[in-house]
C-alpha cells in the first residue's frame, strides 16, 4: 500500500539519462503519439513501428499496447550517447511527466527510489515537517547574536554561505518574487544597510569579528540537527541556492498528495 508523503520536491533535469535506463522499465506510446514520433525521426510510420516499437501488456488494464524498445544494454532505443533523447520534442507523455508519476507522488518509498535513480530530484520539507524543522533551526540560531547590520551587503560583492534549511527560514513568509542575487532581507537604510528580520538571519550573518567562541560549535550543532531531517541537505553560497530554488526549468510540487 502506498504511504502518504509529507514532503515536496524540486526537479531540474541534469541530463543523467538514468530515467531512460531503468531495468525492466516500459515507456508506453499512445496511438496519437506514433505519427509525431515517426516524423521527428524522419521515418515513415511502418518503418518506425518495426524498428522502435514492441507490444507490452499494460499491467493497469492487461491490454497490449505499444512501447518503445530497449537496447541490448537496457537503455531506451531513443537515447543517444550523450544522454539525449533523439525524439525529445515528440517524446511520449509518460516521459514528459517524469517525475510526476502517481507511483512517485503518492508514495514516499516511490519518491525515495526515484531520488536514488535521478540526481535532479531533491526532496524539500513541506507542511508540518517543514514547520517543525524551521522551528528547531530558529531555536538553535537564537543562541547566536542577531546581526545589527547586514554582514554581506550586495554592494560589497560578498555573500554568505548557508544551508538549504537556513534559506527556507530566510524566505519564509515572503510574498514578493525572489531576486536572483542578494539577500531577500537586505534593507538599505539612510546610513547603512540593515537586516530586515535579524531573527531569521543565517548563522553566517550572525558571526562577529572576531568569531565568538561558540561559533564553530553552533555550526556543528546546526549540521547535526539538519542531518537528522528526512531530506537531502544542501549547503552553498546564497546566490547558488537562490538560483536552484528559482530554476525556471524546475518543477515545484508541494505538498505531495
C-alpha positions as protocol buffer text, in pm:
chain_id: "A"
residue {
  index: 1
  type: UNK
  ca { x: 0 y: 0 z: 0 }
}
residue {
  index: 2
  type: UNK
  ca { x: 128 y: 347 z: -85 }
}
residue {
  index: 3
  type: UNK
  ca { x: 221 y: 562 z: 212 }
}
residue {
  index: 4
  type: UNK
  ca { x: 112 y: 925 z: 215 }
}
residue {
  index: 5
  type: UNK
  ca { x: 402 y: 1162 z: 167 }
}
residue {
  index: 6
  type: UNK
  ca { x: 453 y: 1476 z: 373 }
}
residue {
  index: 7
  type: UNK
  ca { x: 738 y: 1614 z: 161 }
}
residue {
  index: 8
  type: UNK
  ca { x: 774 y: 1813 z: -155 }
}
residue {
  index: 9
  type: UNK
  ca { x: 1048 y: 1803 z: -411 }
}
residue {
  index: 10
  type: UNK
  ca { x: 1228 y: 2018 z: -662 }
}
residue {
  index: 11
  type: UNK
  ca { x: 1315 y: 1873 z: -1002 }
}
residue {
  index: 12
  type: UNK
  ca { x: 1561 y: 2006 z: -1257 }
}
residue {
  index: 13
  type: UNK
  ca { x: 1682 y: 1766 z: -1526 }
}
residue {
  index: 14
  type: UNK
  ca { x: 2058 y: 1702 z: -1504 }
}
residue {
  index: 15
  type: UNK
  ca { x: 2072 y: 1502 z: -1830 }
}
residue {
  index: 16
  type: UNK
  ca { x: 2196 y: 1193 z: -1648 }
}
residue {
  index: 17
  type: UNK
  ca { x: 1992 y: 962 z: -1872 }
}
residue {
  index: 18
  type: UNK
  ca { x: 1918 y: 737 z: -1575 }
}
residue {
  index: 19
  type: UNK
  ca { x: 1540 y: 763 z: -1616 }
}
residue {
  index: 20
  type: UNK
  ca { x: 1590 y: 621 z: -1966 }
}
residue {
  index: 21
  type: UNK
  ca { x: 1797 y: 328 z: -1840 }
}
residue {
  index: 22
  type: UNK
  ca { x: 1562 y: 175 z: -1580 }
}
residue {
  index: 23
  type: UNK
  ca { x: 1590 y: -203 z: -1574 }
}
residue {
  index: 24
  type: UNK
  ca { x: 1261 y: -355 z: -1691 }
}
residue {
  index: 25
  type: UNK
  ca { x: 1120 y: -4 z: -1740 }
}
residue {
  index: 26
  type: UNK
  ca { x: 846 y: 41 z: -2001 }
}
residue {
  index: 27
  type: UNK
  ca { x: 779 y: 360 z: -2198 }
}
residue {
  index: 28
  type: UNK
  ca { x: 428 y: 319 z: -2337 }
}
residue {
  index: 29
  type: UNK
  ca { x: 338 y: 507 z: -2654 }
}
residue {
  index: 30
  type: UNK
  ca { x: -21 y: 613 z: -2719 }
}
residue {
  index: 31
  type: UNK
  ca { x: -173 y: 575 z: -3066 }
}
residue {
  index: 32
  type: UNK
  ca { x: -180 y: 952 z: -3119 }
}
residue {
  index: 33
  type: UNK
  ca { x: 191 y: 974 z: -3036 }
}
residue {
  index: 34
  type: UNK
  ca { x: 306 y: 732 z: -3306 }
}
residue {
  index: 35
  type: UNK
  ca { x: 298 y: 963 z: -3608 }
}
residue {
  index: 36
  type: UNK
  ca { x: 469 y: 1259 z: -3432 }
}
residue {
  index: 37
  type: UNK
  ca { x: 746 y: 1029 z: -3310 }
}
residue {
  index: 38
  type: UNK
  ca { x: 797 y: 884 z: -3657 }
}
residue {
  index: 39
  type: UNK
  ca { x: 802 y: 1231 z: -3812 }
}
residue {
  index: 40
  type: UNK
  ca { x: 1053 y: 1356 z: -3553 }
}
residue {
  index: 41
  type: UNK
  ca { x: 1288 y: 1075 z: -3656 }
}
residue {
  index: 42
  type: UNK
  ca { x: 1223 y: 1131 z: -4027 }
}
residue {
  index: 43
  type: UNK
  ca { x: 1068 y: 788 z: -4078 }
}
residue {
  index: 44
  type: UNK
  ca { x: 751 y: 654 z: -4228 }
}
residue {
  index: 45
  type: UNK
  ca { x: 518 y: 508 z: -3967 }
}
residue {
  index: 46
  type: UNK
  ca { x: 562 y: 139 z: -4069 }
}
residue {
  index: 47
  type: UNK
  ca { x: 942 y: 173 z: -4057 }
}
residue {
  index: 48
  type: UNK
  ca { x: 931 y: 349 z: -3721 }
}
residue {
  index: 49
  type: UNK
  ca { x: 697 y: 81 z: -3581 }
}
residue {
  index: 50
  type: UNK
  ca { x: 922 y: -201 z: -3698 }
}
residue {
  index: 51
  type: UNK
  ca { x: 1243 y: -51 z: -3567 }
}
residue {
  index: 52
  type: UNK
  ca { x: 1143 y: 119 z: -3244 }
}
residue {
  index: 53
  type: UNK
  ca { x: 825 y: -35 z: -3103 }
}
residue {
  index: 54
  type: UNK
  ca { x: 724 y: -355 z: -2926 }
}
residue {
  index: 55
  type: UNK
  ca { x: 398 y: -483 z: -2777 }
}
residue {
  index: 56
  type: UNK
  ca { x: 372 y: -493 z: -2398 }
}
residue {
  index: 57
  type: UNK
  ca { x: 75 y: -585 z: -2180 }
}
residue {
  index: 58
  type: UNK
  ca { x: -17 y: -282 z: -1970 }
}
residue {
  index: 59
  type: UNK
  ca { x: -44 y: -405 z: -1607 }
}
residue {
  index: 60
  type: UNK
  ca { x: -304 y: -139 z: -1531 }
}
residue {
  index: 61
  type: UNK
  ca { x: -572 y: -299 z: -1752 }
}
residue {
  index: 62
  type: UNK
  ca { x: -399 y: -606 z: -1906 }
}
residue {
  index: 63
  type: UNK
  ca { x: -438 y: -460 z: -2257 }
}
residue {
  index: 64
  type: UNK
  ca { x: -145 y: -494 z: -2504 }
}
residue {
  index: 65
  type: UNK
  ca { x: -4 y: -154 z: -2601 }
}
residue {
  index: 66
  type: UNK
  ca { x: 286 y: -14 z: -2800 }
}
residue {
  index: 67
  type: UNK
  ca { x: 603 y: 64 z: -2604 }
}
residue {
  index: 68
  type: UNK
  ca { x: 949 y: 179 z: -2702 }
}
residue {
  index: 69
  type: UNK
  ca { x: 1208 y: -94 z: -2747 }
}
residue {
  index: 70
  type: UNK
  ca { x: 1511 y: -128 z: -2523 }
}
residue {
  index: 71
  type: UNK
  ca { x: 1867 y: -152 z: -2647 }
}
residue {
  index: 72
  type: UNK
  ca { x: 2070 y: -461 z: -2551 }
}
residue {
  index: 73
  type: UNK
  ca { x: 2217 y: -265 z: -2258 }
}
residue {
  index: 74
  type: UNK
  ca { x: 1868 y: -192 z: -2125 }
}
residue {
  index: 75
  type: UNK
  ca { x: 1853 y: 175 z: -2225 }
}
residue {
  index: 76
  type: UNK
  ca { x: 1569 y: 321 z: -2428 }
}
residue {
  index: 77
  type: UNK
  ca { x: 1623 y: 288 z: -2802 }
}
residue {
  index: 78
  type: UNK
  ca { x: 1583 y: 666 z: -2842 }
}
residue {
  index: 79
  type: UNK
  ca { x: 1867 y: 755 z: -2603 }
}
residue {
  index: 80
  type: UNK
  ca { x: 2189 y: 863 z: -2773 }
}
residue {
  index: 81
  type: UNK
  ca { x: 2547 y: 852 z: -2643 }
}
residue {
  index: 82
  type: UNK
  ca { x: 2519 y: 1198 z: -2486 }
}
residue {
  index: 83
  type: UNK
  ca { x: 2213 y: 1102 z: -2283 }
}
residue {
  index: 84
  type: UNK
  ca { x: 1989 y: 1300 z: -2515 }
}
residue {
  index: 85
  type: UNK
  ca { x: 1654 y: 1176 z: -2645 }
}
residue {
  index: 86
  type: UNK
  ca { x: 1672 y: 1163 z: -3026 }
}
residue {
  index: 87
  type: UNK
  ca { x: 1298 y: 1239 z: -3045 }
}
residue {
  index: 88
  type: UNK
  ca { x: 1277 y: 1472 z: -2745 }
}
residue {
  index: 89
  type: UNK
  ca { x: 1026 y: 1716 z: -2897 }
}
residue {
  index: 90
  type: UNK
  ca { x: 782 y: 1429 z: -2960 }
}
residue {
  index: 91
  type: UNK
  ca { x: 864 y: 1206 z: -2662 }
}
residue {
  index: 92
  type: UNK
  ca { x: 574 y: 1011 z: -2508 }
}
residue {
  index: 93
  type: UNK
  ca { x: 362 y: 1169 z: -2236 }
}
residue {
  index: 94
  type: UNK
  ca { x: 494 y: 929 z: -1974 }
}
residue {
  index: 95
  type: UNK
  ca { x: 845 y: 1057 z: -2040 }
}
residue {
  index: 96
  type: UNK
  ca { x: 726 y: 1418 z: -2023 }
}
residue {
  index: 97
  type: UNK
  ca { x: 556 y: 1357 z: -1690 }
}
residue {
  index: 98
  type: UNK
  ca { x: 859 y: 1218 z: -1505 }
}
residue {
  index: 99
  type: UNK
  ca { x: 892 y: 1251 z: -1207 }
}
residue {
  index: 100
  type: UNK
  ca { x: 526 y: 1349 z: -1170 }
}
residue {
  index: 101
  type: UNK
  ca { x: 417 y: 986 z: -1176 }
}
residue {
  index: 102
  type: UNK
  ca { x: 148 y: 854 z: -938 }
}
residue {
  index: 103
  type: UNK
  ca { x: 397 y: 593 z: -816 }
}
residue {
  index: 104
  type: UNK
  ca { x: 623 y: 879 z: -701 }
}
residue {
  index: 105
  type: UNK
  ca { x: 376 y: 1147 z: -596 }
}
residue {
  index: 106
  type: UNK
  ca { x: 169 y: 928 z: -369 }
}
residue {
  index: 107
  type: UNK
  ca { x: 431 y: 703 z: -212 }
}
residue {
  index: 108
  type: UNK
  ca { x: 731 y: 805 z: -3 }
}
residue {
  index: 109
  type: UNK
  ca { x: 904 y: 478 z: -94 }
}
residue {
  index: 110
  type: UNK
  ca { x: 847 y: 558 z: -460 }
}
residue {
  index: 111
  type: UNK
  ca { x: 995 y: 904 z: -409 }
}
residue {
  index: 112
  type: UNK
  ca { x: 1296 y: 753 z: -230 }
}
residue {
  index: 113
  type: UNK
  ca { x: 1354 y: 513 z: -522 }
}
residue {
  index: 114
  type: UNK
  ca { x: 1324 y: 797 z: -772 }
}
residue {
  index: 115
  type: UNK
  ca { x: 1574 y: 1009 z: -578 }
}
residue {
  index: 116
  type: UNK
  ca { x: 1826 y: 724 z: -579 }
}
residue {
  index: 117
  type: UNK
  ca { x: 1779 y: 697 z: -954 }
}
residue {
  index: 118
  type: UNK
  ca { x: 1766 y: 1061 z: -1061 }
}
residue {
  index: 119
  type: UNK
  ca { x: 2017 y: 1325 z: -943 }
}
residue {
  index: 120
  type: UNK
  ca { x: 1775 y: 1601 z: -1047 }
}
residue {
  index: 121
  type: UNK
  ca { x: 1519 y: 1522 z: -776 }
}
residue {
  index: 122
  type: UNK
  ca { x: 1577 y: 1698 z: -447 }
}
residue {
  index: 123
  type: UNK
  ca { x: 1339 y: 1647 z: -158 }
}
residue {
  index: 124
  type: UNK
  ca { x: 1226 y: 1955 z: 28 }
}
residue {
  index: 125
  type: UNK
  ca { x: 1037 y: 1998 z: 354 }
}
residue {
  index: 126
  type: UNK
  ca { x: 670 y: 2087 z: 346 }
}
residue {
  index: 127
  type: UNK
  ca { x: 370 y: 2101 z: 573 }
}
residue {
  index: 128
  type: UNK
  ca { x: 408 y: 2013 z: 941 }
}
residue {
  index: 129
  type: UNK
  ca { x: 752 y: 1859 z: 884 }
}
residue {
  index: 130
  type: UNK
  ca { x: 877 y: 2185 z: 737 }
}
residue {
  index: 131
  type: UNK
  ca { x: 734 y: 2395 z: 1020 }
}
residue {
  index: 132
  type: UNK
  ca { x: 893 y: 2170 z: 1282 }
}
residue {
  index: 133
  type: UNK
  ca { x: 1231 y: 2185 z: 1108 }
}
residue {
  index: 134
  type: UNK
  ca { x: 1222 y: 2565 z: 1076 }
}
residue {
  index: 135
  type: UNK
  ca { x: 1120 y: 2600 z: 1440 }
}
residue {
  index: 136
  type: UNK
  ca { x: 1408 y: 2377 z: 1550 }
}
residue {
  index: 137
  type: UNK
  ca { x: 1655 y: 2572 z: 1338 }
}
residue {
  index: 138
  type: UNK
  ca { x: 1531 y: 2907 z: 1467 }
}
residue {
  index: 139
  type: UNK
  ca { x: 1567 y: 2795 z: 1828 }
}
residue {
  index: 140
  type: UNK
  ca { x: 1927 y: 2698 z: 1756 }
}
residue {
  index: 141
  type: UNK
  ca { x: 2002 y: 3027 z: 1578 }
}
residue {
  index: 142
  type: UNK
  ca { x: 1860 y: 3230 z: 1867 }
}
residue {
  index: 143
  type: UNK
  ca { x: 2163 y: 3123 z: 2070 }
}
residue {
  index: 144
  type: UNK
  ca { x: 2382 y: 3328 z: 1836 }
}
residue {
  index: 145
  type: UNK
  ca { x: 2378 y: 3710 z: 1836 }
}
residue {
  index: 146
  type: UNK
  ca { x: 2141 y: 3879 z: 1594 }
}
residue {
  index: 147
  type: UNK
  ca { x: 2307 y: 4098 z: 1330 }
}
residue {
  index: 148
  type: UNK
  ca { x: 2269 y: 4473 z: 1382 }
}
residue {
  index: 149
  type: UNK
  ca { x: 2357 y: 4543 z: 1019 }
}
residue {
  index: 150
  type: UNK
  ca { x: 2385 y: 4342 z: 700 }
}
residue {
  index: 151
  type: UNK
  ca { x: 2709 y: 4145 z: 717 }
}
residue {
  index: 152
  type: UNK
  ca { x: 2710 y: 4078 z: 342 }
}
residue {
  index: 153
  type: UNK
  ca { x: 2560 y: 4379 z: 159 }
}
residue {
  index: 154
  type: UNK
  ca { x: 2512 y: 4315 z: -213 }
}
residue {
  index: 155
  type: UNK
  ca { x: 2705 y: 4631 z: -299 }
}
residue {
  index: 156
  type: UNK
  ca { x: 3016 y: 4484 z: -137 }
}
residue {
  index: 157
  type: UNK
  ca { x: 3013 y: 4189 z: -375 }
}
residue {
  index: 158
  type: UNK
  ca { x: 3018 y: 3933 z: -94 }
}
residue {
  index: 159
  type: UNK
  ca { x: 2755 y: 3684 z: 9 }
}
residue {
  index: 160
  type: UNK
  ca { x: 2706 y: 3434 z: 290 }
}
residue {
  index: 161
  type: UNK
  ca { x: 2716 y: 3057 z: 260 }
}
residue {
  index: 162
  type: UNK
  ca { x: 2425 y: 2882 z: 425 }
}
residue {
  index: 163
  type: UNK
  ca { x: 2230 y: 2560 z: 433 }
}
residue {
  index: 164
  type: UNK
  ca { x: 1916 y: 2492 z: 234 }
}
residue {
  index: 165
  type: UNK
  ca { x: 1711 y: 2493 z: 554 }
}
residue {
  index: 166
  type: UNK
  ca { x: 1856 y: 2831 z: 652 }
}
residue {
  index: 167
  type: UNK
  ca { x: 1744 y: 2960 z: 312 }
}
residue {
  index: 168
  type: UNK
  ca { x: 1393 y: 2822 z: 371 }
}
residue {
  index: 169
  type: UNK
  ca { x: 1383 y: 3013 z: 702 }
}
residue {
  index: 170
  type: UNK
  ca { x: 1517 y: 3323 z: 528 }
}
residue {
  index: 171
  type: UNK
  ca { x: 1238 y: 3329 z: 269 }
}
residue {
  index: 172
  type: UNK
  ca { x: 959 y: 3208 z: 499 }
}
residue {
  index: 173
  type: UNK
  ca { x: 651 y: 3427 z: 459 }
}
residue {
  index: 174
  type: UNK
  ca { x: 793 y: 3642 z: 180 }
}
residue {
  index: 175
  type: UNK
  ca { x: 531 y: 3724 z: -83 }
}
residue {
  index: 176
  type: UNK
  ca { x: 742 y: 3911 z: -336 }
}
residue {
  index: 177
  type: UNK
  ca { x: 927 y: 3703 z: -601 }
}
residue {
  index: 178
  type: UNK
  ca { x: 1284 y: 3623 z: -501 }
}
residue {
  index: 179
  type: UNK
  ca { x: 1559 y: 3813 z: -681 }
}
residue {
  index: 180
  type: UNK
  ca { x: 1834 y: 3616 z: -850 }
}
residue {
  index: 181
  type: UNK
  ca { x: 2100 y: 3768 z: -628 }
}
residue {
  index: 182
  type: UNK
  ca { x: 2123 y: 3943 z: -294 }
}
residue {
  index: 183
  type: UNK
  ca { x: 1964 y: 3861 z: 38 }
}
residue {
  index: 184
  type: UNK
  ca { x: 1584 y: 3899 z: 36 }
}
residue {
  index: 185
  type: UNK
  ca { x: 1603 y: 4053 z: 385 }
}
residue {
  index: 186
  type: UNK
  ca { x: 1855 y: 4324 z: 296 }
}
residue {
  index: 187
  type: UNK
  ca { x: 1721 y: 4674 z: 359 }
}
residue {
  index: 188
  type: UNK
  ca { x: 1904 y: 4990 z: 268 }
}
residue {
  index: 189
  type: UNK
  ca { x: 1873 y: 5247 z: 549 }
}
residue {
  index: 190
  type: UNK
  ca { x: 1975 y: 5615 z: 538 }
}
residue {
  index: 191
  type: UNK
  ca { x: 2323 y: 5549 z: 676 }
}
residue {
  index: 192
  type: UNK
  ca { x: 2387 y: 5178 z: 632 }
}
residue {
  index: 193
  type: UNK
  ca { x: 2239 y: 4856 z: 504 }
}
residue {
  index: 194
  type: UNK
  ca { x: 2033 y: 4680 z: 768 }
}
residue {
  index: 195
  type: UNK
  ca { x: 1877 y: 4337 z: 806 }
}
residue {
  index: 196
  type: UNK
  ca { x: 1500 y: 4334 z: 758 }
}
residue {
  index: 197
  type: UNK
  ca { x: 1447 y: 4048 z: 1003 }
}
residue {
  index: 198
  type: UNK
  ca { x: 1752 y: 3961 z: 1217 }
}
residue {
  index: 199
  type: UNK
  ca { x: 1564 y: 3674 z: 1384 }
}
residue {
  index: 200
  type: UNK
  ca { x: 1574 y: 3481 z: 1056 }
}
residue {
  index: 201
  type: UNK
  ca { x: 1933 y: 3561 z: 963 }
}
residue {
  index: 202
  type: UNK
  ca { x: 2151 y: 3253 z: 894 }
}
residue {
  index: 203
  type: UNK
  ca { x: 2445 y: 3165 z: 1113 }
}
residue {
  index: 204
  type: UNK
  ca { x: 2699 y: 3318 z: 873 }
}
residue {
  index: 205
  type: UNK
  ca { x: 2535 y: 3660 z: 914 }
}
residue {
  index: 206
  type: UNK
  ca { x: 2547 y: 3638 z: 1295 }
}
residue {
  index: 207
  type: UNK
  ca { x: 2921 y: 3597 z: 1323 }
}
residue {
  index: 208
  type: UNK
  ca { x: 3103 y: 3895 z: 1463 }
}
residue {
  index: 209
  type: UNK
  ca { x: 3474 y: 3967 z: 1412 }
}
residue {
  index: 210
  type: UNK
  ca { x: 3647 y: 3806 z: 1588 }
}
residue {
  index: 211
  type: UNK
  ca { x: 3428 y: 3498 z: 1589 }
}
residue {
  index: 212
  type: UNK
  ca { x: 3254 y: 3424 z: 1920 }
}
residue {
  index: 213
  type: UNK
  ca { x: 3394 y: 3116 z: 2096 }
}
residue {
  index: 214
  type: UNK
  ca { x: 3085 y: 2904 z: 2029 }
}
residue {
  index: 215
  type: UNK
  ca { x: 3052 y: 2987 z: 1657 }
}
residue {
  index: 216
  type: UNK
  ca { x: 3211 y: 2663 z: 1536 }
}
residue {
  index: 217
  type: UNK
  ca { x: 3018 y: 2457 z: 1790 }
}
residue {
  index: 218
  type: UNK
  ca { x: 2690 y: 2614 z: 1677 }
}
residue {
  index: 219
  type: UNK
  ca { x: 2769 y: 2539 z: 1313 }
}
residue {
  index: 220
  type: UNK
  ca { x: 2842 y: 2178 z: 1403 }
}
residue {
  index: 221
  type: UNK
  ca { x: 2518 y: 2160 z: 1602 }
}
residue {
  index: 222
  type: UNK
  ca { x: 2324 y: 2306 z: 1308 }
}
residue {
  index: 223
  type: UNK
  ca { x: 2474 y: 2050 z: 1074 }
}
residue {
  index: 224
  type: UNK
  ca { x: 2399 y: 1766 z: 1316 }
}
residue {
  index: 225
  type: UNK
  ca { x: 2040 y: 1886 z: 1351 }
}
residue {
  index: 226
  type: UNK
  ca { x: 1987 y: 1904 z: 975 }
}
residue {
  index: 227
  type: UNK
  ca { x: 2143 y: 1558 z: 934 }
}
residue {
  index: 228
  type: UNK
  ca { x: 1855 y: 1416 z: 1136 }
}
residue {
  index: 229
  type: UNK
  ca { x: 1594 y: 1551 z: 892 }
}
residue {
  index: 230
  type: UNK
  ca { x: 1447 y: 1317 z: 627 }
}
residue {
  index: 231
  type: UNK
  ca { x: 1554 y: 1510 z: 319 }
}
residue {
  index: 232
  type: UNK
  ca { x: 1871 y: 1596 z: 135 }
}
residue {
  index: 233
  type: UNK
  ca { x: 2096 y: 1854 z: 298 }
}
residue {
  index: 234
  type: UNK
  ca { x: 2219 y: 2143 z: 84 }
}
residue {
  index: 235
  type: UNK
  ca { x: 2495 y: 2393 z: 150 }
}
residue {
  index: 236
  type: UNK
  ca { x: 2634 y: 2669 z: -67 }
}
residue {
  index: 237
  type: UNK
  ca { x: 2655 y: 3037 z: -150 }
}
residue {
  index: 238
  type: UNK
  ca { x: 2331 y: 3235 z: -125 }
}
residue {
  index: 239
  type: UNK
  ca { x: 2317 y: 3311 z: -497 }
}
residue {
  index: 240
  type: UNK
  ca { x: 2367 y: 2946 z: -591 }
}
residue {
  index: 241
  type: UNK
  ca { x: 2090 y: 2830 z: -358 }
}
residue {
  index: 242
  type: UNK
  ca { x: 1856 y: 3105 z: -478 }
}
residue {
  index: 243
  type: UNK
  ca { x: 1926 y: 3009 z: -840 }
}
residue {
  index: 244
  type: UNK
  ca { x: 1847 y: 2645 z: -769 }
}
residue {
  index: 245
  type: UNK
  ca { x: 1528 y: 2746 z: -592 }
}
residue {
  index: 246
  type: UNK
  ca { x: 1418 y: 2971 z: -879 }
}
residue {
  index: 247
  type: UNK
  ca { x: 1531 y: 2747 z: -1167 }
}
residue {
  index: 248
  type: UNK
  ca { x: 1273 y: 2821 z: -1441 }
}
residue {
  index: 249
  type: UNK
  ca { x: 1322 y: 2470 z: -1579 }
}
residue {
  index: 250
  type: UNK
  ca { x: 1237 y: 2316 z: -1244 }
}
residue {
  index: 251
  type: UNK
  ca { x: 910 y: 2160 z: -1140 }
}
residue {
  index: 252
  type: UNK
  ca { x: 786 y: 2260 z: -796 }
}
residue {
  index: 253
  type: UNK
  ca { x: 541 y: 2023 z: -632 }
}
residue {
  index: 254
  type: UNK
  ca { x: 429 y: 2094 z: -280 }
}
residue {
  index: 255
  type: UNK
  ca { x: 299 y: 1930 z: -94 }
}
residue {
  index: 256
  type: UNK
  ca { x: 284 y: 1585 z: -242 }
}
residue {
  index: 257
  type: UNK
  ca { x: -62 y: 1429 z: -226 }
}
